[in-house]
């Protein structure tokens, strides 16, 4: 049971009161907000430079922090959809005057391809159509990497356990030491029973896949990137991507 007592500025959970400005209250409210936003399709209301992005804004800003810190030469993203995240990452490359984006999707719909190819950020983007776990597609993606490149990978295509685990095994080899492979949308296990979910999401999700990957590959660890700036009380992301950042350490 959760109650918000606005008059007394407290959040009550399981009979325990927390000051509304405490980190504990913020976490409780954020978890409620995340679930409410899922049901209300909140993430379906954002675009970046004209293209739908379908991501939680905080996830994109936190990813920007990591990209600026790492300064990758190549960012590979599986899952293209409307192309908004590709455009977002490409705009960061333009601002940093460094980097390029490789977007992979099993189907890039003609109207989305046209919009991406006509976008002013397209010079920073290469598109590959095909299954992200097809060996030929993996090789094609790898061909965009040159010796000495710093590489980061984001997985945002088919979010089933088997597919994400196969992606982790295939693309982790491309990730540079000190960089990350990011398995998005681990929120799936936390919203089972909500609209647009399936009962098997409790185990059939990216978070479970990355946990298995870590068990079988000691070159990677789950590591939350540090906030580059923080004068507040909050130290955890409000996210659709729990435990998503997997860092290569050797």
Protein Blocks (a to p, Z undefined) as FASTA:
>chain_A
ZZddfknopaceehiacdfkbmklmmmmmmmmmmmmmmnommlmcceehiafkiafklmm
mmmmmmmmnopabdcdehjknommmmmmmmmmmmnopacdddddfbdcfklmmmmmmpmk
lmmpccdeddfkbmklmmmmmmmpcehiacdddddbbfbfklmmmmmmmmmmmpcghiac
ddehklmmmmgoiahiafklmmmcfklmmmmmmmmockbccdddddfbdcbfbfbdcdfb
ghkbccdfZZ
